[in-house]
């Protein structure tokens, strides 16, 4: 399968391993969020759940790594006008990230209660904001410093590694959300490391590399010997590189069910947003967490997870087809819905 860029200047071959990587990460992400939030509290104290959490440590770093990998993988085929389209798309991703944190779906009510603590909930940075701001920075470097793009990205990676040792939290709450783990679950500083690592991997790892596989095993085995500020970063990077190396060895699989699963997984933003809204809720709806928090057995959680998958993946699959076959209609609907909800947000008093 091939993907043509916006101006048809080149043809980009779709690499199956990227779909495999994304499919595994998103599947684990949905399962992990559901189990963490809804499983009975006592069940999460066992050794099996510690193993579960260790494995799922690859999810968020892998999500960021893939975003960086895909960015560099496609950026060579983009003209300057396409970069502007990319910036617009990333702006939408950032807005969606903040939407999930809205304390109220009313601008007037947010202004009324600003200063009571809701600003911490609203401005905290999640993985969508980190992806959006990181790729904005990458686009800026590409547009203005293209000749030294990779050295600059390498400097950013090194800066992230060193950041826990010298970065202090700013007084400004918005700026603090970029660096403080007590405010943001995925602050830009530190977590963008994985995205920029993905850019470097996209540049230098064109195929399976046995040395990268060995390096990943070394990182996993000896990360605990490093300063505590770096243990998680190095260990999770080892998990990402190990998964990446293994997937590069997997042959292309073509049977219809698996192909459909991979096609659905390409709508990663839809799957990310929709599963969070189902499990945790949003400013527009309550989530399962409100009613089932810490109450399910493993069997009940597994059945509920299966149901969520059976709802989201077929929807994602047909959404992907609709976007491909009716792109103009899709864009009209997307911007129409955005405008509708924006007007409600601006004029609502509740």
C-alpha positions as a Markdown table, in Angstrom:
| # | Residue | x | y | z |
|---|---|---|---|---|
| 1 | Unk | 0.0 | 0.0 | 0.0 |
| 2 | Unk | 1.2 | 3.5 | -0.8 |
| 3 | Unk | 0.4 | 6.9 | 0.5 |
| 4 | Unk | 0.6 | 10.0 | -1.7 |
| 5 | Unk | 1.4 | 13.3 | -0.1 |
| 6 | Unk | -0.8 | 16.3 | -0.3 |
| 7 | Unk | 0.7 | 17.7 | -3.5 |
| 8 | Unk | 1.5 | 14.4 | -5.0 |
| 9 | Unk | 5.2 | 15.4 | -5.2 |
| 10 | Unk | 6.3 | 11.9 | -4.1 |
| 11 | Unk | 4.8 | 8.6 | -3.2 |
| 12 | Unk | 5.4 | 7.3 | 0.3 |
| 13 | Unk | 5.4 | 3.5 | 0.7 |
| 14 | Unk | 3.5 | 2.4 | 3.8 |
| 15 | Unk | 5.7 | 0.2 | 5.9 |
| 16 | Unk | 3.8 | -2.7 | 7.6 |
| 17 | Unk | 5.9 | -2.6 | 10.7 |
| 18 | Unk | 4.7 | 0.9 | 11.5 |
| 19 | Unk | 1.1 | -0.3 | 11.5 |
| 20 | Unk | 2.1 | -3.3 | 13.7 |
| 21 | Unk | 3.8 | -1.0 | 16.2 |
| 22 | Unk | 0.8 | 1.4 | 16.3 |
| 23 | Unk | -1.7 | -1.5 | 16.5 |
| 24 | Unk | 0.0 | -3.1 | 19.5 |
| 25 | Unk | 0.5 | 0.2 | 21.4 |
| 26 | Unk | -3.1 | 1.4 | 21.0 |
| 27 | Unk | -4.5 | -2.0 | 21.9 |
| 28 | Unk | -2.4 | -2.1 | 25.1 |
| 29 | Unk | -3.3 | 1.5 | 25.8 |
| 30 | Unk | -7.1 | 0.9 | 25.8 |
| 31 | Unk | -6.7 | -2.4 | 27.8 |
| 32 | Unk | -4.3 | -0.8 | 30.4 |
| 33 | Unk | -6.5 | 2.3 | 31.0 |
| 34 | Unk | -9.6 | 0.2 | 31.5 |
| 35 | Unk | -7.9 | -2.3 | 33.9 |
| 36 | Unk | -6.2 | 0.4 | 35.9 |
| 37 | Unk | -9.3 | 2.4 | 36.4 |
| 38 | Unk | -12.0 | -0.3 | 36.9 |
| 39 | Unk | -10.3 | -3.3 | 38.4 |
| 40 | Unk | -11.0 | -4.1 | 42.1 |
| 41 | Unk | -8.4 | -2.4 | 44.2 |
| 42 | Unk | -7.3 | -5.6 | 45.9 |
| 43 | Unk | -6.6 | -7.2 | 42.6 |
| 44 | Unk | -4.1 | -4.5 | 41.7 |
| 45 | Unk | -1.9 | -5.4 | 44.7 |
| 46 | Unk | -0.8 | -8.8 | 43.3 |
| 47 | Unk | 2.4 | -9.6 | 41.5 |
| 48 | Unk | 0.5 | -10.2 | 38.2 |
| 49 | Unk | -0.6 | -6.5 | 38.2 |
| 50 | Unk | 3.0 | -5.4 | 38.8 |
| 51 | Unk | 4.0 | -7.4 | 35.7 |
| 52 | Unk | 1.0 | -5.8 | 33.9 |
| 53 | Unk | 2.2 | -2.3 | 34.7 |
| 54 | Unk | 5.8 | -3.1 | 33.7 |
| 55 | Unk | 4.7 | -4.3 | 30.3 |
| 56 | Unk | 2.4 | -1.4 | 29.9 |
| 57 | Unk | 5.2 | 1.0 | 30.6 |
| 58 | Unk | 5.9 | 0.8 | 26.9 |
| 59 | Unk | 2.6 | 2.4 | 25.9 |
| 60 | Unk | 3.0 | 6.2 | 26.5 |
| 61 | Unk | 6.7 | 6.2 | 25.4 |
| 62 | Unk | 5.8 | 4.1 | 22.4 |
| 63 | Unk | 3.0 | 6.4 | 21.4 |
| 64 | Unk | 5.4 | 9.4 | 21.5 |
| 65 | Unk | 8.2 | 7.4 | 19.8 |
| 66 | Unk | 5.8 | 6.5 | 16.9 |
| 67 | Unk | 4.7 | 10.1 | 16.5 |
| 68 | Unk | 8.3 | 11.2 | 16.1 |
| 69 | Unk | 9.2 | 8.3 | 13.8 |
| 70 | Unk | 6.2 | 9.0 | 11.5 |
| 71 | Unk | 7.1 | 12.7 | 11.5 |
| 72 | Unk | 10.5 | 12.2 | 10.1 |
| 73 | Unk | 9.4 | 9.3 | 7.9 |
| 74 | Unk | 7.0 | 11.7 | 6.0 |
| 75 | Unk | 8.6 | 15.1 | 6.4 |
| 76 | Unk | 11.0 | 14.6 | 3.4 |
| 77 | Unk | 7.9 | 14.4 | 1.2 |
| 78 | Unk | 6.3 | 17.6 | 2.4 |
| 79 | Unk | 6.5 | 20.9 | 0.7 |
| 80 | Unk | 6.3 | 24.2 | 2.6 |
| 81 | Unk | 2.6 | 24.5 | 2.1 |
| 82 | Unk | 2.2 | 21.1 | 3.6 |
| 83 | Unk | 4.0 | 22.2 | 6.7 |
| 84 | Unk | 1.4 | 24.8 | 7.3 |
| 85 | Unk | -1.3 | 22.1 | 7.0 |
| 86 | Unk | 0.6 | 20.1 | 9.5 |
| 87 | Unk | 0.8 | 23.0 | 11.9 |
| 88 | Unk | -3.0 | 23.5 | 11.7 |
| 89 | Unk | -3.5 | 19.8 | 12.4 |
| 90 | Unk | -1.2 | 19.9 | 15.4 |
| 91 | Unk | -3.1 | 22.9 | 16.7 |
| 92 | Unk | -6.2 | 20.9 | 16.7 |
| 93 | Unk | -4.5 | 18.0 | 18.6 |
| 94 | Unk | -3.4 | 20.5 | 21.3 |
| 95 | Unk | -6.9 | 21.9 | 21.5 |
| 96 | Unk | -8.4 | 18.4 | 21.9 |
| 97 | Unk | -5.9 | 17.7 | 24.7 |
| 98 | Unk | -7.1 | 20.7 | 26.6 |
| 99 | Unk | -10.7 | 19.9 | 25.8 |
| 100 | Unk | -10.4 | 16.6 | 27.8 |
| 101 | Unk | -9.3 | 18.7 | 30.8 |
| 102 | Unk | -12.1 | 21.3 | 30.8 |
| 103 | Unk | -13.6 | 21.5 | 34.3 |
| 104 | Unk | -16.8 | 22.9 | 32.8 |
| 105 | Unk | -18.1 | 23.1 | 29.2 |
| 106 | Unk | -18.6 | 26.8 | 29.6 |
| 107 | Unk | -16.1 | 29.6 | 29.1 |
| 108 | Unk | -18.1 | 31.9 | 31.4 |
| 109 | Unk | -18.1 | 29.4 | 34.2 |
| 110 | Unk | -14.4 | 28.7 | 33.8 |
| 111 | Unk | -13.7 | 32.5 | 34.1 |
| 112 | Unk | -16.0 | 32.7 | 37.2 |
| 113 | Unk | -14.2 | 29.9 | 39.0 |
| 114 | Unk | -10.6 | 30.7 | 37.8 |
| 115 | Unk | -8.3 | 30.9 | 40.8 |
| 116 | Unk | -10.1 | 28.3 | 42.8 |
| 117 | Unk | -7.8 | 25.4 | 41.6 |
| 118 | Unk | -9.6 | 24.6 | 38.3 |
| 119 | Unk | -6.7 | 26.2 | 36.4 |
| 120 | Unk | -4.4 | 23.3 | 37.4 |
| 121 | Unk | -6.9 | 20.8 | 36.0 |
| 122 | Unk | -7.3 | 22.8 | 32.8 |
| 123 | Unk | -3.7 | 23.6 | 32.0 |
| 124 | Unk | -2.1 | 20.3 | 32.9 |
| 125 | Unk | -0.3 | 18.7 | 30.0 |
| 126 | Unk | -1.3 | 15.3 | 28.7 |
| 127 | Unk | 0.2 | 13.2 | 26.0 |
| 128 | Unk | -1.7 | 15.0 | 23.2 |
| 129 | Unk | -0.3 | 18.4 | 24.2 |
| 130 | Unk | 3.2 | 16.9 | 24.4 |
| 131 | Unk | 2.9 | 15.4 | 21.0 |
| 132 | Unk | 1.5 | 18.7 | 19.6 |
| 133 | Unk | 4.1 | 21.0 | 21.1 |
| 134 | Unk | 7.0 | 18.6 | 20.3 |
| 135 | Unk | 6.0 | 18.3 | 16.7 |
| 136 | Unk | 5.5 | 22.1 | 16.4 |
| 137 | Unk | 9.1 | 22.5 | 17.7 |
| 138 | Unk | 10.3 | 19.8 | 15.2 |
| 139 | Unk | 8.5 | 21.6 | 12.3 |
| 140 | Unk | 10.2 | 24.9 | 13.4 |
| 141 | Unk | 13.6 | 23.3 | 13.4 |
| 142 | Unk | 12.9 | 21.7 | 10.0 |
| 143 | Unk | 11.7 | 24.9 | 8.4 |
| 144 | Unk | 14.5 | 27.2 | 9.6 |
| 145 | Unk | 17.4 | 24.9 | 10.6 |
| 146 | Unk | 17.0 | 22.1 | 8.1 |
| 147 | Unk | 20.7 | 21.7 | 7.4 |
| 148 | Unk | 21.4 | 20.9 | 11.0 |
| 149 | Unk | 18.1 | 19.3 | 11.8 |
| 150 | Unk | 19.4 | 16.0 | 13.2 |
| 151 | Unk | 22.2 | 17.7 | 15.4 |
| 152 | Unk | 19.5 | 20.0 | 16.8 |
| 153 | Unk | 17.2 | 17.1 | 17.6 |
| 154 | Unk | 20.1 | 15.3 | 19.2 |
| 155 | Unk | 20.7 | 18.3 | 21.4 |
| 156 | Unk | 17.1 | 18.3 | 22.4 |
| 157 | Unk | 17.3 | 14.6 | 23.3 |
| 158 | Unk | 20.4 | 15.2 | 25.5 |
| 159 | Unk | 18.7 | 18.2 | 27.1 |
| 160 | Unk | 15.7 | 16.1 | 28.1 |
| 161 | Unk | 18.0 | 13.5 | 29.6 |
| 162 | Unk | 19.7 | 16.1 | 31.7 |
| 163 | Unk | 16.6 | 18.1 | 32.6 |
| 164 | Unk | 15.7 | 16.4 | 35.9 |
| 165 | Unk | 19.0 | 17.6 | 37.3 |
| 166 | Unk | 18.7 | 21.3 | 36.7 |
| 167 | Unk | 15.1 | 22.3 | 35.7 |
| 168 | Unk | 13.2 | 24.2 | 38.3 |
| 169 | Unk | 9.4 | 24.8 | 38.2 |
| 170 | Unk | 8.5 | 28.3 | 37.0 |
| 171 | Unk | 6.0 | 30.4 | 38.9 |
| 172 | Unk | 3.7 | 30.8 | 35.9 |
| 173 | Unk | 1.2 | 27.9 | 36.0 |
| 174 | Unk | 1.1 | 27.5 | 32.2 |
| 175 | Unk | 4.9 | 27.3 | 31.9 |
| 176 | Unk | 5.0 | 25.1 | 35.0 |
| 177 | Unk | 2.7 | 22.6 | 33.2 |
| 178 | Unk | 5.5 | 22.0 | 30.7 |
| 179 | Unk | 8.0 | 20.8 | 33.3 |
| 180 | Unk | 6.4 | 19.8 | 36.6 |
| 181 | Unk | 5.3 | 16.2 | 37.0 |
| 182 | Unk | 3.1 | 17.2 | 39.9 |
| 183 | Unk | 1.0 | 19.4 | 37.6 |
| 184 | Unk | 1.1 | 17.4 | 34.4 |
| 185 | Unk | 1.1 | 13.7 | 33.9 |
| 186 | Unk | 3.1 | 14.1 | 30.6 |
| 187 | Unk | 5.0 | 17.4 | 30.8 |
| 188 | Unk | 6.7 | 18.5 | 27.6 |
| 189 | Unk | 10.2 | 18.5 | 29.2 |
| 190 | Unk | 11.2 | 14.9 | 29.8 |
| 191 | Unk | 8.3 | 13.2 | 27.9 |
| 192 | Unk | 9.2 | 14.8 | 24.6 |
| 193 | Unk | 12.4 | 12.8 | 24.8 |
| 194 | Unk | 10.6 | 9.8 | 23.4 |
| 195 | Unk | 9.2 | 11.7 | 20.4 |
| 196 | Unk | 12.6 | 13.1 | 19.5 |
| 197 | Unk | 14.1 | 9.7 | 20.0 |
| 198 | Unk | 11.6 | 8.4 | 17.5 |
| 199 | Unk | 12.8 | 11.1 | 15.0 |
| 200 | Unk | 16.4 | 9.9 | 15.4 |
| 201 | Unk | 15.3 | 6.2 | 15.0 |
| 202 | Unk | 13.5 | 7.1 | 11.8 |
| 203 | Unk | 16.6 | 8.8 | 10.5 |
| 204 | Unk | 19.1 | 6.0 | 11.4 |
| 205 | Unk | 17.2 | 2.8 | 11.8 |
| 206 | Unk | 16.2 | 1.9 | 8.3 |
| 207 | Unk | 15.9 | -1.8 | 9.0 |
| 208 | Unk | 16.4 | -4.3 | 11.8 |
| 209 | Unk | 19.6 | -3.8 | 13.7 |
| 210 | Unk | 21.0 | -6.5 | 16.0 |
| 211 | Unk | 23.0 | -3.9 | 17.9 |
| 212 | Unk | 19.8 | -1.9 | 18.8 |
| 213 | Unk | 18.2 | -5.1 | 20.0 |
| 214 | Unk | 21.2 | -5.8 | 22.2 |
| 215 | Unk | 21.2 | -2.2 | 23.4 |
| 216 | Unk | 17.6 | -2.4 | 24.4 |
| 217 | Unk | 18.3 | -5.6 | 26.5 |
| 218 | Unk | 21.2 | -3.8 | 28.2 |
| 219 | Unk | 19.0 | -0.8 | 29.0 |
| 220 | Unk | 16.3 | -3.0 | 30.5 |
| 221 | Unk | 18.9 | -5.0 | 32.5 |
| 222 | Unk | 20.9 | -2.2 | 34.0 |
| 223 | Unk | 18.6 | 0.8 | 34.1 |
| 224 | Unk | 18.2 | 0.3 | 37.9 |
| 225 | Unk | 21.9 | 1.1 | 38.4 |
| 226 | Unk | 21.4 | 4.7 | 37.1 |
| 227 | Unk | 20.4 | 7.7 | 39.1 |
| 228 | Unk | 16.7 | 7.4 | 40.1 |
| 229 | Unk | 15.8 | 10.4 | 37.9 |
| 230 | Unk | 16.8 | 8.4 | 34.8 |
| 231 | Unk | 15.7 | 4.8 | 35.7 |
| 232 | Unk | 12.2 | 5.2 | 34.2 |
| 233 | Unk | 13.4 | 7.0 | 31.0 |
| 234 | Unk | 16.1 | 4.4 | 30.2 |
| 235 | Unk | 14.0 | 1.4 | 31.1 |
| 236 | Unk | 11.0 | 2.5 | 29.1 |
| 237 | Unk | 13.3 | 3.5 | 26.2 |
| 238 | Unk | 14.6 | -0.1 | 26.3 |
| 239 | Unk | 11.1 | -1.4 | 26.1 |
| 240 | Unk | 10.3 | 0.7 | 23.1 |
| 241 | Unk | 13.5 | -0.2 | 21.3 |
| 242 | Unk | 13.0 | -3.9 | 22.1 |
| 243 | Unk | 9.4 | -3.8 | 20.8 |
| 244 | Unk | 10.6 | -1.9 | 17.7 |
| 245 | Unk | 13.3 | -4.4 | 17.0 |
| 246 | Unk | 11.0 | -7.4 | 17.4 |
| 247 | Unk | 8.4 | -5.9 | 15.1 |
| 248 | Unk | 11.0 | -5.2 | 12.4 |
| 249 | Unk | 11.4 | -9.0 | 12.2 |
| 250 | Unk | 7.7 | -9.8 | 11.9 |
| 251 | Unk | 6.7 | -10.8 | 8.3 |
| 252 | Unk | 3.8 | -9.0 | 6.6 |
| 253 | Unk | 0.5 | -10.7 | 7.5 |
| 254 | Unk | -2.4 | -10.3 | 5.0 |
| 255 | Unk | -5.4 | -12.2 | 6.3 |
| 256 | Unk | -8.5 | -10.0 | 6.4 |
| 257 | Unk | -9.2 | -9.7 | 10.2 |
| 258 | Unk | -5.6 | -8.7 | 11.0 |
| 259 | Unk | -5.6 | -6.2 | 8.1 |
| 260 | Unk | -8.9 | -4.7 | 9.3 |
| 261 | Unk | -7.4 | -4.4 | 12.8 |
| 262 | Unk | -4.4 | -2.5 | 11.5 |
| 263 | Unk | -6.6 | -0.3 | 9.3 |
| 264 | Unk | -8.7 | 0.6 | 12.3 |
| 265 | Unk | -5.5 | 1.3 | 14.3 |
| 266 | Unk | -4.5 | 4.0 | 11.9 |
| 267 | Unk | -7.2 | 6.2 | 13.3 |
| 268 | Unk | -5.1 | 6.5 | 16.5 |
| 269 | Unk | -6.5 | 10.0 | 17.4 |
| 270 | Unk | -10.1 | 8.8 | 17.3 |
| 271 | Unk | -9.3 | 5.6 | 19.3 |
| 272 | Unk | -7.4 | 7.7 | 21.9 |
| 273 | Unk | -10.1 | 10.3 | 22.3 |
| 274 | Unk | -13.0 | 7.9 | 22.2 |
| 275 | Unk | -11.7 | 5.4 | 24.7 |
| 276 | Unk | -10.8 | 8.1 | 27.2 |
| 277 | Unk | -14.3 | 9.6 | 26.9 |
| 278 | Unk | -15.8 | 6.2 | 27.4 |
| 279 | Unk | -13.6 | 5.2 | 30.4 |
| 280 | Unk | -12.9 | 8.5 | 32.1 |
| 281 | Unk | -15.6 | 10.8 | 30.7 |
| 282 | Unk | -15.2 | 14.3 | 29.3 |
| 283 | Unk | -16.8 | 17.7 | 29.7 |
| 284 | Unk | -19.7 | 16.3 | 27.6 |
| 285 | Unk | -20.3 | 13.0 | 29.3 |
| 286 | Unk | -19.7 | 10.9 | 32.4 |
| 287 | Unk | -17.4 | 7.9 | 32.0 |
| 288 | Unk | -17.5 | 4.4 | 33.3 |
| 289 | Unk | -14.9 | 5.4 | 35.9 |
| 290 | Unk | -17.6 | 7.4 | 37.8 |
| 291 | Unk | -19.8 | 4.3 | 38.2 |
| 292 | Unk | -17.4 | 1.3 | 38.2 |
| 293 | Unk | -14.2 | 2.7 | 39.8 |
| 294 | Unk | -12.3 | -0.1 | 41.4 |
| 295 | Unk | -15.1 | -2.6 | 41.4 |
| 296 | Unk | -14.6 | -5.2 | 38.6 |
| 297 | Unk | -13.2 | -8.6 | 38.6 |
| 298 | Unk | -10.6 | -9.7 | 36.0 |
| 299 | Unk | -13.3 | -11.5 | 34.0 |
| 300 | Unk | -15.7 | -8.6 | 34.2 |
| 301 | Unk | -13.0 | -6.1 | 33.2 |
| 302 | Unk | -12.0 | -8.4 | 30.3 |
| 303 | Unk | -15.6 | -8.7 | 29.1 |
| 304 | Unk | -16.0 | -4.9 | 29.2 |
| 305 | Unk | -12.7 | -4.4 | 27.4 |
| 306 | Unk | -13.9 | -6.8 | 24.7 |
| 307 | Unk | -17.2 | -4.8 | 24.4 |
| 308 | Unk | -15.3 | -1.5 | 24.1 |
| 309 | Unk | -13.0 | -3.0 | 21.4 |
| 310 | Unk | -16.0 | -4.4 | 19.5 |
| 311 | Unk | -17.5 | -0.9 | 19.5 |
| 312 | Unk | -14.5 | 1.2 | 18.8 |
| 313 | Unk | -12.5 | -0.8 | 16.2 |
| 314 | Unk | -15.3 | -1.3 | 13.6 |
| 315 | Unk | -16.2 | 2.4 | 14.0 |
| 316 | Unk | -12.6 | 3.3 | 13.5 |
| 317 | Unk | -12.3 | 1.0 | 10.5 |
| 318 | Unk | -15.3 | 2.6 | 8.7 |
| 319 | Unk | -14.2 | 6.1 | 9.7 |
| 320 | Unk | -10.9 | 5.4 | 8.0 |
| 321 | Unk | -12.7 | 4.3 | 4.9 |
| 322 | Unk | -15.0 | 7.3 | 5.0 |
| 323 | Unk | -12.1 | 9.7 | 5.3 |
| 324 | Unk | -10.4 | 8.1 | 2.3 |
| 325 | Unk | -13.5 | 8.0 | 0.1 |
| 326 | Unk | -15.2 | 11.2 | 1.1 |
| 327 | Unk | -12.5 | 13.5 | 2.4 |
| 328 | Unk | -14.3 | 16.7 | 1.6 |
| 329 | Unk | -17.5 | 15.6 | 3.3 |
| 330 | Unk | -15.5 | 14.4 | 6.3 |
| 331 | Unk | -13.7 | 17.8 | 6.6 |
| 332 | Unk | -17.0 | 19.7 | 6.3 |
| 333 | Unk | -18.5 | 17.5 | 9.1 |
| 334 | Unk | -15.4 | 17.9 | 11.2 |
| 335 | Unk | -15.2 | 21.7 | 11.0 |
| 336 | Unk | -19.0 | 21.9 | 11.4 |
| 337 | Unk | -19.0 | 19.9 | 14.6 |
| 338 | Unk | -16.0 | 21.9 | 15.9 |
| 339 | Unk | -17.8 | 25.2 | 15.2 |
| 340 | Unk | -21.0 | 23.9 | 16.8 |
| 341 | Unk | -19.4 | 22.9 | 20.1 |
| 342 | Unk | -17.2 | 26.0 | 20.1 |
| 343 | Unk | -20.3 | 28.2 | 20.0 |
| 344 | Unk | -21.9 | 26.2 | 22.8 |
| 345 | Unk | -18.7 | 26.6 | 24.9 |
| 346 | Unk | -18.6 | 30.3 | 24.3 |
| 347 | Unk | -22.3 | 31.1 | 25.0 |
| 348 | Unk | -23.2 | 28.5 | 27.6 |
| 349 | Unk | -23.7 | 29.7 | 31.2 |
| 350 | Unk | -23.9 | 26.2 | 32.8 |
